[in-house]
Amino acid sequence: MSLPPLIWDTFQTLHAAPQTMDELWAEGWRHFGAEFFRYSVSPQADGWQTIVPLRLHLAELTLTKSQRRVLRKNEDVELRTVPATLSEEAKAMFLRHKARFTENIPEALTTFLSTEPNVVPCRCMEFQAWVAGELAAISYLDLGEKSVSSVYGMFEPAHAKRSLGIYTLLQEMLWAQAQGFALYYPGYATHGSSAYDYKKQLHGLEGYCWREHRWMPREDIVAETWVVGS
């Protein structure tokens, strides 16, 4: 497969209005802290990979059997949703979480979040999963006017069997749907296999086509960019 048009754009801003966040996400932009970026290809260990921004319509949200199984497995989890902070507890969890990775290892939680994540550059919510009174996982969700976008998720390695990364992602979607948001942006996937393959299993999924500057339905992006389950 040929690579898409080369796009590698960045800019910085400390504040973006909710409607502006909707517009940026709809054009393939993401952000870490105050730095916004979008790119169509990325270097990987096996060569250059096509990057595919993803989104799904929450009105079409349907959970798979395996996703429902994750929710059942974690029925004992206490979920707390609070304004995002850059707490010392979260920083410590991040250090334990990142030890799982062998490549593309992030340096710090501030790689993804500003020092004031609830206001810079937009409103952000923190999803906390508590198990037996202990904080076991955290994820961060940006809020726009009609859209939300997942920023980052992490969990304590000791609870890896619980699939808490999937659990908090599912809870983000269910919460956003209940709040009346229309679109959920889970980040991106790649043409080939990567750590983001789990996102390809989401129903109601669309992918951004860099050539046509539009969002394509799941059936088209599967045919054009990946084989599900690869």
PyRosetta script that sets phi, psi and omega in degrees:
from pyrosetta import init, pose_from_sequence

init()
pose = pose_from_sequence("MSLPPLIWDTFQTLHAAPQTMDELWAEGWRHFGAEFFRYSVSPQADGWQTIVPLRLHLAELTLTKSQRRVLRKNEDVELRTVPATLSEEAKAMFLRHKARFTENIPEALTTFLSTEPNVVPCRCMEFQAWVAGELAAISYLDLGEKSVSSVYGMFEPAHAKRSLGIYTLLQEMLWAQAQGFALYYPGYATHGSSAYDYKKQLHGLEGYCWREHRWMPREDIVAETWVVGS")
pose.set_psi(1, 135.1)
pose.set_omega(1, 179.2)
pose.set_phi(2, -76.1)
pose.set_psi(2, 151.7)
pose.set_omega(2, 179.3)
pose.set_phi(3, -73.0)
pose.set_psi(3, 153.7)
pose.set_omega(3, 177.8)
pose.set_phi(4, -74.8)
pose.set_psi(4, 175.9)
pose.set_omega(4, 174.7)
pose.set_phi(5, -55.6)
pose.set_psi(5, 139.7)
pose.set_omega(5, -178.1)
pose.set_phi(6, -73.6)
pose.set_psi(6, 115.4)
pose.set_omega(6, 178.4)
pose.set_phi(7, -126.2)
pose.set_psi(7, 126.2)
pose.set_omega(7, -180.0)
pose.set_phi(8, -149.4)
pose.set_psi(8, 86.0)
pose.set_omega(8, -173.3)
pose.set_phi(9, -116.5)
pose.set_psi(9, 146.0)
pose.set_omega(9, 175.5)
pose.set_phi(10, -145.7)
pose.set_psi(10, 155.3)
pose.set_omega(10, 167.8)
pose.set_phi(11, -160.6)
pose.set_psi(11, 168.9)
pose.set_omega(11, -179.6)
pose.set_phi(12, -126.5)
pose.set_psi(12, 143.4)
pose.set_omega(12, 172.6)
pose.set_phi(13, -157.3)
pose.set_psi(13, 143.5)
pose.set_omega(13, 179.7)
pose.set_phi(14, -86.4)
pose.set_psi(14, -17.2)
pose.set_omega(14, -178.9)
pose.set_phi(15, -149.1)
pose.set_psi(15, 133.6)
pose.set_omega(15, 174.5)
pose.set_phi(16, -135.0)
pose.set_psi(16, 130.9)
pose.set_omega(16, -179.7)
pose.set_phi(17, -65.0)
pose.set_psi(17, 155.6)
pose.set_omega(17, -179.6)
pose.set_phi(18, -52.7)
pose.set_psi(18, -44.4)
pose.set_omega(18, 179.2)
pose.set_phi(19, -64.0)
pose.set_psi(19, -37.0)
pose.set_omega(19, 177.7)
pose.set_phi(20, -64.3)
pose.set_psi(20, -39.9)
pose.set_omega(20, 177.2)
pose.set_phi(21, -60.9)
pose.set_psi(21, -42.5)
pose.set_omega(21, 176.7)
pose.set_phi(22, -56.3)
pose.set_psi(22, -45.9)
pose.set_omega(22, -176.9)
pose.set_phi(23, -66.1)
pose.set_psi(23, -40.0)
pose.set_omega(23, -179.6)
pose.set_phi(24, -67.1)
pose.set_psi(24, -46.9)
pose.set_omega(24, 178.5)
pose.set_phi(25, -59.8)
pose.set_psi(25, -37.3)
pose.set_omega(25, -178.7)
pose.set_phi(26, -67.8)
pose.set_psi(26, -15.2)
pose.set_omega(26, 178.7)
pose.set_phi(27, -107.9)
pose.set_psi(27, 17.3)
pose.set_omega(27, 174.5)
pose.set_phi(28, 87.7)
pose.set_psi(28, 7.3)
pose.set_omega(28, -179.9)
pose.set_phi(29, -81.7)
pose.set_psi(29, 148.2)
pose.set_omega(29, 167.2)
pose.set_phi(30, -134.4)
pose.set_psi(30, 176.7)
pose.set_omega(30, 177.4)
pose.set_phi(31, -148.8)
pose.set_psi(31, 151.9)
pose.set_omega(31, 166.5)
pose.set_phi(32, -124.2)
pose.set_psi(32, 112.7)
pose.set_omega(32, -174.1)
pose.set_phi(33, 63.6)
pose.set_psi(33, -133.4)
pose.set_omega(33, -179.0)
pose.set_phi(34, -87.1)
pose.set_psi(34, -1.7)
pose.set_omega(34, -177.5)
pose.set_phi(35, -95.7)
pose.set_psi(35, 118.6)
pose.set_omega(35, 177.2)
pose.set_phi(36, -99.4)
pose.set_psi(36, 146.3)
pose.set_omega(36, -177.3)
pose.set_phi(37, -154.2)
pose.set_psi(37, 156.4)
pose.set_omega(37, 167.6)
pose.set_phi(38, -153.1)
pose.set_psi(38, 138.7)
pose.set_omega(38, 179.9)
pose.set_phi(39, -150.5)
pose.set_psi(39, 148.4)
pose.set_omega(39, -173.8)
pose.set_phi(40, -95.9)
pose.set_psi(40, -19.9)
pose.set_omega(40, 178.9)
pose.set_phi(41, -137.6)
pose.set_psi(41, 158.7)
pose.set_omega(41, -179.8)
pose.set_phi(42, -147.5)
pose.set_psi(42, 138.8)
pose.set_omega(42, 177.5)
pose.set_phi(43, -72.8)
pose.set_psi(43, 130.9)
pose.set_omega(43, 177.5)
pose.set_phi(44, -124.7)
pose.set_psi(44, 173.2)
pose.set_omega(44, -178.3)
pose.set_phi(45, -60.0)
pose.set_psi(45, -31.9)
pose.set_omega(45, -178.0)
pose.set_phi(46, -102.0)
pose.set_psi(46, 17.9)
pose.set_omega(46, 178.1)
pose.set_phi(47, 119.0)
pose.set_psi(47, -172.1)
pose.set_omega(47, -179.7)
pose.set_phi(48, -75.5)
pose.set_psi(48, 135.3)
pose.set_omega(48, -179.6)
pose.set_phi(49, -116.6)
pose.set_psi(49, 141.5)
pose.set_omega(49, 172.6)
pose.set_phi(50, -72.2)
pose.set_psi(50, 131.7)
pose.set_omega(50, 177.6)
pose.set_phi(51, -96.9)
pose.set_psi(51, 131.3)
pose.set_omega(51, -178.4)
pose.set_phi(52, -122.1)
pose.set_psi(52, 103.3)
pose.set_omega(52, 172.5)
pose.set_phi(53, -60.2)
pose.set_psi(53, 143.3)
pose.set_omega(53, -175.0)
pose.set_phi(54, -121.8)
pose.set_psi(54, 152.5)
pose.set_omega(54, 169.8)
pose.set_phi(55, -156.2)
pose.set_psi(55, 161.5)
pose.set_omega(55, 173.7)
pose.set_phi(56, -140.9)
pose.set_psi(56, 150.8)
pose.set_omega(56, 178.1)
pose.set_phi(57, -84.5)
pose.set_psi(57, 119.3)
pose.set_omega(57, -174.8)
pose.set_phi(58, -66.2)
pose.set_psi(58, -24.3)
pose.set_omega(58, 177.0)
pose.set_phi(59, -66.0)
pose.set_psi(59, -21.7)
pose.set_omega(59, -179.1)
pose.set_phi(60, -102.3)
pose.set_psi(60, 12.2)
pose.set_omega(60, -176.5)
pose.set_phi(61, -63.7)
pose.set_psi(61, 121.7)
pose.set_omega(61, 176.1)
pose.set_phi(62, -135.6)
pose.set_psi(62, 126.1)
pose.set_omega(62, -178.3)
pose.set_phi(63, -86.8)
pose.set_psi(63, 142.2)
pose.set_omega(63, 176.5)
pose.set_phi(64, -78.8)
pose.set_psi(64, 170.4)
pose.set_omega(64, 177.3)
pose.set_phi(65, -60.0)
pose.set_psi(65, -42.2)
pose.set_omega(65, -178.5)
pose.set_phi(66, -67.8)
pose.set_psi(66, -35.4)
pose.set_omega(66, 178.0)
pose.set_phi(67, -69.2)
pose.set_psi(67, -39.8)
pose.set_omega(67, 175.9)
pose.set_phi(68, -65.2)
pose.set_psi(68, -33.1)
pose.set_omega(68, 178.2)
pose.set_phi(69, -65.6)
pose.set_psi(69, -38.5)
pose.set_omega(69, 177.5)
pose.set_phi(70, -62.0)
pose.set_psi(70, -42.4)
pose.set_omega(70, 179.2)
pose.set_phi(71, -64.5)
pose.set_psi(71, -41.4)
pose.set_omega(71, 179.3)
pose.set_phi(72, -65.5)
pose.set_psi(72, -39.5)
pose.set_omega(72, -179.6)
pose.set_phi(73, -61.1)
pose.set_psi(73, -26.9)
pose.set_omega(73, -175.4)
pose.set_phi(74, -113.1)
pose.set_psi(74, 30.1)
pose.set_omega(74, 178.9)
pose.set_phi(75, -63.8)
pose.set_psi(75, -20.7)
pose.set_omega(75, 179.7)
pose.set_phi(76, -86.3)
pose.set_psi(76, -3.0)
pose.set_omega(76, -178.9)
pose.set_phi(77, -75.8)
pose.set_psi(77, 136.5)
pose.set_omega(77, 171.9)
pose.set_phi(78, -93.9)
pose.set_psi(78, 118.1)
pose.set_omega(78, -179.2)
pose.set_phi(79, -98.4)
pose.set_psi(79, 127.2)
pose.set_omega(79, 176.9)
pose.set_phi(80, -120.5)
pose.set_psi(80, 134.1)
pose.set_omega(80, 179.2)
pose.set_phi(81, -118.0)
pose.set_psi(81, 116.7)
pose.set_omega(81, -174.2)
pose.set_phi(82, -137.5)
pose.set_psi(82, 161.9)
pose.set_omega(82, 173.2)
pose.set_phi(83, -57.8)
pose.set_psi(83, 139.2)
pose.set_omega(83, -174.8)
pose.set_phi(84, -66.1)
pose.set_psi(84, 140.6)
pose.set_omega(84, 174.5)
pose.set_phi(85, -135.4)
pose.set_psi(85, 163.4)
pose.set_omega(85, 174.7)
pose.set_phi(86, -106.9)
pose.set_psi(86, 73.3)
pose.set_omega(86, -173.1)
pose.set_phi(87, -80.4)
pose.set_psi(87, 158.8)
pose.set_omega(87, 176.3)
pose.set_phi(88, -64.3)
pose.set_psi(88, -33.8)
pose.set_omega(88, 178.3)
pose.set_phi(89, -64.0)
pose.set_psi(89, -41.1)
pose.set_omega(89, 178.6)
pose.set_phi(90, -67.8)
pose.set_psi(90, -40.6)
pose.set_omega(90, 178.5)
pose.set_phi(91, -61.0)
pose.set_psi(91, -41.2)
pose.set_omega(91, 179.8)
pose.set_phi(92, -66.8)
pose.set_psi(92, -40.7)
pose.set_omega(92, 177.1)
pose.set_phi(93, -61.9)
pose.set_psi(93, -40.7)
pose.set_omega(93, -179.5)
pose.set_phi(94, -58.5)
pose.set_psi(94, -43.2)
pose.set_omega(94, -179.3)
pose.set_phi(95, -62.2)
pose.set_psi(95, -39.2)
pose.set_omega(95, 177.8)
pose.set_phi(96, -71.6)
pose.set_psi(96, -38.2)
pose.set_omega(96, -178.5)
pose.set_phi(97, -66.0)
pose.set_psi(97, -42.9)
pose.set_omega(97, -174.3)
pose.set_phi(98, -70.6)
pose.set_psi(98, -15.8)
pose.set_omega(98, 177.9)
pose.set_phi(99, -65.3)
pose.set_psi(99, -13.9)
pose.set_omega(99, 178.4)
pose.set_phi(100, -72.6)
pose.set_psi(100, -22.6)
pose.set_omega(100, -171.1)
pose.set_phi(101, -90.0)
pose.set_psi(101, 149.0)
pose.set_omega(101, 178.0)
pose.set_phi(102, -113.6)
pose.set_psi(102, -12.4)
pose.set_omega(102, 176.7)
pose.set_phi(103, -148.0)
pose.set_psi(103, 160.2)
pose.set_omega(103, -176.7)
pose.set_phi(104, 50.4)
pose.set_psi(104, 47.5)
pose.set_omega(104, -175.6)
pose.set_phi(105, -80.8)
pose.set_psi(105, 118.9)
pose.set_omega(105, 179.1)
pose.set_phi(106, -70.3)
pose.set_psi(106, 150.1)
pose.set_omega(106, -176.0)
pose.set_phi(107, -78.4)
pose.set_psi(107, -45.8)
pose.set_omega(107, -173.5)
pose.set_phi(108, -154.6)
pose.set_psi(108, 164.6)
pose.set_omega(108, 178.4)
pose.set_phi(109, -62.5)
pose.set_psi(109, -27.0)
pose.set_omega(109, 177.8)
pose.set_phi(110, -69.9)
pose.set_psi(110, -7.6)
pose.set_omega(110, 169.6)
pose.set_phi(111, -61.9)
pose.set_psi(111, -32.3)
pose.set_omega(111, -174.2)
pose.set_phi(112, -107.1)
pose.set_psi(112, -27.9)
pose.set_omega(112, -174.1)
pose.set_phi(113, -121.1)
pose.set_psi(113, 147.1)
pose.set_omega(113, 170.8)
pose.set_phi(114, -75.6)
pose.set_psi(114, 170.9)
pose.set_omega(114, 178.2)
pose.set_phi(115, -71.5)
pose.set_psi(115, -13.8)
pose.set_omega(115, 174.2)
pose.set_phi(116, -128.0)
pose.set_psi(116, 70.4)
pose.set_omega(116, -169.9)
pose.set_phi(117, -65.3)
pose.set_psi(117, -18.9)
pose.set_omega(117, 179.9)
pose.set_phi(118, -79.5)
pose.set_psi(118, -13.4)
pose.set_omega(118, -178.1)
pose.set_phi(119, -131.0)
pose.set_psi(119, -17.1)
pose.set_omega(119, -179.1)
pose.set_phi(120, -118.8)
pose.set_psi(120, 113.1)
pose.set_omega(120, 2.9)
pose.set_phi(121, -96.7)
pose.set_psi(121, -0.1)
pose.set_omega(121, -177.8)
pose.set_phi(122, -154.1)
pose.set_psi(122, 174.8)
pose.set_omega(122, 177.8)
pose.set_phi(123, -64.7)
pose.set_psi(123, 137.3)
pose.set_omega(123, -177.5)
pose.set_phi(124, -140.5)
pose.set_psi(124, 136.6)
pose.set_omega(124, 178.6)
pose.set_phi(125, -106.7)
pose.set_psi(125, 149.0)
pose.set_omega(125, 179.2)
pose.set_phi(126, -112.5)
pose.set_psi(126, 125.4)
pose.set_omega(126, 178.6)
pose.set_phi(127, -102.5)
pose.set_psi(127, 118.1)
pose.set_omega(127, -177.7)
pose.set_phi(128, -111.4)
pose.set_psi(128, 130.4)
pose.set_omega(128, 176.3)
pose.set_phi(129, -108.2)
pose.set_psi(129, 117.2)
pose.set_omega(129, -178.5)
pose.set_phi(130, -107.5)
pose.set_psi(130, 132.2)
pose.set_omega(130, 178.7)
pose.set_phi(131, -122.2)
pose.set_psi(131, 118.7)
pose.set_omega(131, 179.5)
pose.set_phi(132, 51.1)
pose.set_psi(132, 42.7)
pose.set_omega(132, 176.2)
pose.set_phi(133, 81.2)
pose.set_psi(133, 3.5)
pose.set_omega(133, 179.5)
pose.set_phi(134, -117.9)
pose.set_psi(134, 141.4)
pose.set_omega(134, 179.5)
pose.set_phi(135, -72.1)
pose.set_psi(135, 119.1)
pose.set_omega(135, -173.4)
pose.set_phi(136, -111.9)
pose.set_psi(136, -19.8)
pose.set_omega(136, -179.4)
pose.set_phi(137, -160.7)
pose.set_psi(137, 152.8)
pose.set_omega(137, 177.1)
pose.set_phi(138, -141.7)
pose.set_psi(138, 139.7)
pose.set_omega(138, 168.7)
pose.set_phi(139, -136.7)
pose.set_psi(139, 159.3)
pose.set_omega(139, -174.8)
pose.set_phi(140, -123.6)
pose.set_psi(140, 133.4)
pose.set_omega(140, -175.3)
pose.set_phi(141, -129.6)
pose.set_psi(141, 118.5)
pose.set_omega(141, 176.1)
pose.set_phi(142, -77.5)
pose.set_psi(142, 145.4)
pose.set_omega(142, 179.1)
pose.set_phi(143, -116.0)
pose.set_psi(143, 128.6)
pose.set_omega(143, 170.8)
pose.set_phi(144, -104.6)
pose.set_psi(144, -151.9)
pose.set_omega(144, 177.4)
pose.set_phi(145, -83.6)
pose.set_psi(145, -50.0)
pose.set_omega(145, -179.5)
pose.set_phi(146, -121.1)
pose.set_psi(146, -1.3)
pose.set_omega(146, -175.4)
pose.set_phi(147, -129.8)
pose.set_psi(147, 158.0)
pose.set_omega(147, 172.7)
pose.set_phi(148, -131.8)
pose.set_psi(148, 156.8)
pose.set_omega(148, -178.4)
pose.set_phi(149, -141.0)
pose.set_psi(149, 127.3)
pose.set_omega(149, 178.4)
pose.set_phi(150, -73.3)
pose.set_psi(150, 131.2)
pose.set_omega(150, -177.0)
pose.set_phi(151, -96.8)
pose.set_psi(151, -55.2)
pose.set_omega(151, -176.6)
pose.set_phi(152, -164.3)
pose.set_psi(152, 149.2)
pose.set_omega(152, 176.2)
pose.set_phi(153, -136.9)
pose.set_psi(153, 147.8)
pose.set_omega(153, 179.8)
pose.set_phi(154, -151.3)
pose.set_psi(154, 162.2)
pose.set_omega(154, 179.9)
pose.set_phi(155, -151.6)
pose.set_psi(155, 162.7)
pose.set_omega(155, 177.0)
pose.set_phi(156, -72.8)
pose.set_psi(156, 126.0)
pose.set_omega(156, -179.8)
pose.set_phi(157, -53.9)
pose.set_psi(157, -28.9)
pose.set_omega(157, -179.7)
pose.set_phi(158, -63.5)
pose.set_psi(158, -19.6)
pose.set_omega(158, -179.5)
pose.set_phi(159, -108.4)
pose.set_psi(159, 23.8)
pose.set_omega(159, -175.3)
pose.set_phi(160, -57.3)
pose.set_psi(160, -34.5)
pose.set_omega(160, -177.4)
pose.set_phi(161, -67.3)
pose.set_psi(161, -15.8)
pose.set_omega(161, -179.4)
pose.set_phi(162, -80.4)
pose.set_psi(162, -12.3)
pose.set_omega(162, -176.4)
pose.set_phi(163, 57.6)
pose.set_psi(163, 48.4)
pose.set_omega(163, -175.3)
pose.set_phi(164, -70.3)
pose.set_psi(164, -23.3)
pose.set_omega(164, 174.2)
pose.set_phi(165, -63.4)
pose.set_psi(165, -43.8)
pose.set_omega(165, 176.0)
pose.set_phi(166, -67.8)
pose.set_psi(166, -40.0)
pose.set_omega(166, -178.3)
pose.set_phi(167, -58.6)
pose.set_psi(167, -49.4)
pose.set_omega(167, -178.2)
pose.set_phi(168, -68.4)
pose.set_psi(168, -33.8)
pose.set_omega(168, 176.0)
pose.set_phi(169, -61.5)
pose.set_psi(169, -46.0)
pose.set_omega(169, 178.9)
pose.set_phi(170, -63.0)
pose.set_psi(170, -40.3)
pose.set_omega(170, 179.4)
pose.set_phi(171, -66.7)
pose.set_psi(171, -35.1)
pose.set_omega(171, 174.8)
pose.set_phi(172, -59.2)
pose.set_psi(172, -47.1)
pose.set_omega(172, -178.6)
pose.set_phi(173, -64.4)
pose.set_psi(173, -45.5)
pose.set_omega(173, -178.6)
pose.set_phi(174, -65.0)
pose.set_psi(174, -39.2)
pose.set_omega(174, 178.2)
pose.set_phi(175, -65.2)
pose.set_psi(175, -46.2)
pose.set_omega(175, -179.1)
pose.set_phi(176, -63.3)
pose.set_psi(176, -39.0)
pose.set_omega(176, 177.4)
pose.set_phi(177, -63.0)
pose.set_psi(177, -44.2)
pose.set_omega(177, 180.0)
pose.set_phi(178, -65.3)
pose.set_psi(178, -29.5)
pose.set_omega(178, 179.9)
pose.set_phi(179, -82.3)
pose.set_psi(179, -4.6)
pose.set_omega(179, 176.6)
pose.set_phi(180, 90.9)
pose.set_psi(180, 12.3)
pose.set_omega(180, 175.8)
pose.set_phi(181, -73.3)
pose.set_psi(181, 151.2)
pose.set_omega(181, -175.2)
pose.set_phi(182, -96.0)
pose.set_psi(182, -34.7)
pose.set_omega(182, -172.4)
pose.set_phi(183, -128.3)
pose.set_psi(183, 144.1)
pose.set_omega(183, 176.3)
pose.set_phi(184, -124.3)
pose.set_psi(184, 124.6)
pose.set_omega(184, 179.0)
pose.set_phi(185, -105.1)
pose.set_psi(185, 109.0)
pose.set_omega(185, -178.2)
pose.set_phi(186, -88.4)
pose.set_psi(186, 6.0)
pose.set_omega(186, -178.0)
pose.set_phi(187, 111.3)
pose.set_psi(187, -131.1)
pose.set_omega(187, -179.6)
pose.set_phi(188, -144.6)
pose.set_psi(188, 166.6)
pose.set_omega(188, 171.2)
pose.set_phi(189, -125.6)
pose.set_psi(189, 176.5)
pose.set_omega(189, 178.1)
pose.set_phi(190, -120.1)
pose.set_psi(190, 162.9)
pose.set_omega(190, 178.9)
pose.set_phi(191, -57.9)
pose.set_psi(191, -46.7)
pose.set_omega(191, 179.4)
pose.set_phi(192, -94.9)
pose.set_psi(192, -172.7)
pose.set_omega(192, -179.7)
pose.set_phi(193, -67.8)
pose.set_psi(193, 141.5)
pose.set_omega(193, 178.5)
pose.set_phi(194, -158.5)
pose.set_psi(194, 179.2)
pose.set_omega(194, 178.2)
pose.set_phi(195, -67.7)
pose.set_psi(195, -10.1)
pose.set_omega(195, -176.8)
pose.set_phi(196, -98.2)
pose.set_psi(196, 10.0)
pose.set_omega(196, -175.8)
pose.set_phi(197, -60.8)
pose.set_psi(197, -27.3)
pose.set_omega(197, -179.2)
pose.set_phi(198, -60.2)
pose.set_psi(198, -25.6)
pose.set_omega(198, -179.9)
pose.set_phi(199, -70.0)
pose.set_psi(199, -24.3)
pose.set_omega(199, -178.4)
pose.set_phi(200, -67.0)
pose.set_psi(200, -14.7)
pose.set_omega(200, -177.0)
pose.set_phi(201, -88.0)
pose.set_psi(201, -4.7)
pose.set_omega(201, -178.0)
pose.set_phi(202, -71.2)
pose.set_psi(202, 135.9)
pose.set_omega(202, 178.9)
pose.set_phi(203, -83.1)
pose.set_psi(203, 154.5)
pose.set_omega(203, -178.5)
pose.set_phi(204, 74.8)
pose.set_psi(204, 20.8)
pose.set_omega(204, -171.7)
pose.set_phi(205, -81.3)
pose.set_psi(205, 144.5)
pose.set_omega(205, 170.5)
pose.set_phi(206, -128.8)
pose.set_psi(206, 154.0)
pose.set_omega(206, 176.0)
pose.set_phi(207, -125.8)
pose.set_psi(207, 147.6)
pose.set_omega(207, -178.0)
pose.set_phi(208, -84.9)
pose.set_psi(208, 127.9)
pose.set_omega(208, 179.0)
pose.set_phi(209, -95.4)
pose.set_psi(209, 112.8)
pose.set_omega(209, -177.9)
pose.set_phi(210, -67.1)
pose.set_psi(210, -31.4)
pose.set_omega(210, -178.7)
pose.set_phi(211, -68.3)
pose.set_psi(211, -41.9)
pose.set_omega(211, -174.8)
pose.set_phi(212, -102.2)
pose.set_psi(212, -3.6)
pose.set_omega(212, 179.7)
pose.set_phi(213, 53.2)
pose.set_psi(213, 48.0)
pose.set_omega(213, 178.0)
pose.set_phi(214, -151.7)
pose.set_psi(214, 163.2)
pose.set_omega(214, 177.3)
pose.set_phi(215, -88.3)
pose.set_psi(215, 134.8)
pose.set_omega(215, -178.4)
pose.set_phi(216, -111.2)
pose.set_psi(216, 146.2)
pose.set_omega(216, 178.8)
pose.set_phi(217, -66.7)
pose.set_psi(217, 161.8)
pose.set_omega(217, -176.6)
pose.set_phi(218, -50.1)
pose.set_psi(218, -44.9)
pose.set_omega(218, -175.4)
pose.set_phi(219, -61.2)
pose.set_psi(219, -37.6)
pose.set_omega(219, -179.0)
pose.set_phi(220, -75.1)
pose.set_psi(220, -40.8)
pose.set_omega(220, -178.2)
pose.set_phi(221, -72.6)
pose.set_psi(221, -29.9)
pose.set_omega(221, 174.6)
pose.set_phi(222, -61.6)
pose.set_psi(222, -44.9)
pose.set_omega(222, -179.0)
pose.set_phi(223, -67.7)
pose.set_psi(223, -34.3)
pose.set_omega(223, -173.4)
pose.set_phi(224, -89.8)
pose.set_psi(224, -29.2)
pose.set_omega(224, -168.7)
pose.set_phi(225, -124.7)
pose.set_psi(225, -21.6)
pose.set_omega(225, -178.6)
pose.set_phi(226, -161.7)
pose.set_psi(226, 167.3)
pose.set_omega(226, 169.2)
pose.set_phi(227, -107.2)
pose.set_psi(227, 119.3)
pose.set_omega(227, -177.7)
pose.set_phi(228, -60.5)
pose.set_psi(228, 133.5)
pose.set_omega(228, -179.9)
pose.set_phi(229, 85.8)
pose.set_psi(229, 8.1)
pose.set_omega(229, -180.0)
pose.set_phi(230, -67.3)
pose.dump_pdb("model.pdb")
